[in-house]
Amino acid sequence: MQVDPKLTTSAIGRPDTSQPLIRKAKTDSDYATFSRTEALHKAYSDVPDVRAEAVSKAKELVSSSTYPPPETIKRISNLLAMQLSATED
């Protein structure tokens, strides 16, 4: 087997510096476009800060003497008691 010492096996050649690198001008496709942004802003501004139906439902529940139901109060008190006894140990 003969080895040629002048043979180069580099995978990467030297860069060609005889001509300067010319960059392409940016086109419209190089920029992000948000065509629906305006519609989104309008839809967001049309949403009310307060939902009247939710407020009226909350007022109705608060004024009710049966809300929350006794079973719910019992379950919450049991959970609180279990938490209290767990922290005392």
VMD Tcl script that draws the C-alpha trace (Angstrom):
set ca {
  {0.00 0.00 0.00}
  {1.35 3.41 -0.93}
  {0.46 6.64 0.88}
  {0.55 9.92 -1.04}
  {1.61 12.65 1.45}
  {0.33 15.39 -0.88}
  {-3.20 14.03 -0.92}
  {-5.63 16.00 1.23}
  {-8.72 14.32 2.57}
  {-10.33 17.29 4.24}
  {-14.11 17.18 4.09}
  {-14.31 20.95 4.31}
  {-12.59 22.97 1.66}
  {-11.23 26.45 1.99}
  {-13.77 29.23 1.59}
  {-13.75 31.09 -1.70}
  {-12.83 34.66 -0.76}
  {-12.43 35.92 -4.30}
  {-16.01 37.25 -4.35}
  {-17.67 39.07 -1.45}
  {-20.73 37.52 0.14}
  {-23.89 39.19 -1.15}
  {-26.94 38.89 1.05}
  {-30.40 38.79 -0.40}
  {-32.75 41.64 0.38}
  {-35.43 40.71 2.87}
  {-38.82 40.03 1.38}
  {-42.27 40.16 2.92}
  {-42.09 36.44 3.60}
  {-39.17 37.07 5.97}
  {-41.40 38.91 8.43}
  {-44.16 37.58 10.65}
  {-47.62 38.85 9.83}
  {-50.44 38.99 12.28}
  {-53.42 39.72 10.10}
  {-55.97 38.62 12.68}
  {-54.51 40.65 15.54}
  {-56.90 43.54 15.01}
  {-59.91 41.20 15.05}
  {-58.61 39.58 18.23}
  {-58.19 42.95 19.94}
  {-61.72 43.94 18.94}
  {-63.20 40.67 20.19}
  {-61.33 41.05 23.48}
  {-62.54 44.62 23.96}
  {-66.14 43.52 23.33}
  {-66.08 41.10 26.27}
  {-67.59 42.76 29.34}
  {-65.48 43.06 32.50}
  {-68.40 41.76 34.58}
  {-70.82 39.05 33.52}
  {-74.24 40.21 34.65}
  {-75.73 36.69 34.67}
  {-72.96 35.40 36.93}
  {-73.40 38.30 39.34}
  {-77.17 37.80 39.54}
  {-76.70 34.06 40.15}
  {-74.19 34.79 42.95}
  {-76.56 37.31 44.57}
  {-79.36 34.74 44.41}
  {-77.21 32.07 46.07}
  {-75.95 34.39 48.82}
  {-79.45 35.52 49.71}
  {-80.66 31.90 49.94}
  {-80.83 30.45 53.45}
  {-80.18 26.95 52.10}
  {-76.89 27.76 50.42}
  {-74.51 26.09 50.81}
  {-76.38 22.87 51.56}
  {-75.85 21.36 55.03}
  {-74.08 18.34 53.52}
  {-71.46 20.63 51.95}
  {-70.88 22.42 55.25}
  {-70.51 19.04 57.02}
  {-67.95 17.80 54.49}
  {-65.92 21.01 54.68}
  {-65.93 20.91 58.49}
  {-64.72 17.28 58.41}
  {-61.88 18.22 56.06}
  {-60.91 21.13 58.30}
  {-61.01 18.91 61.40}
  {-58.79 16.30 59.72}
  {-56.32 19.00 58.74}
  {-56.33 20.46 62.25}
  {-55.72 17.07 63.89}
  {-52.94 16.29 61.38}
  {-51.05 19.48 62.28}
  {-51.37 18.86 66.06}
  {-49.59 15.48 65.84}
}
mol new
graphics top color blue
foreach p $ca { graphics top sphere $p radius 0.5 }
foreach p [lrange $ca 0 end-1] q [lrange $ca 1 end] { graphics top cylinder $p $q radius 0.2 }
display resetview
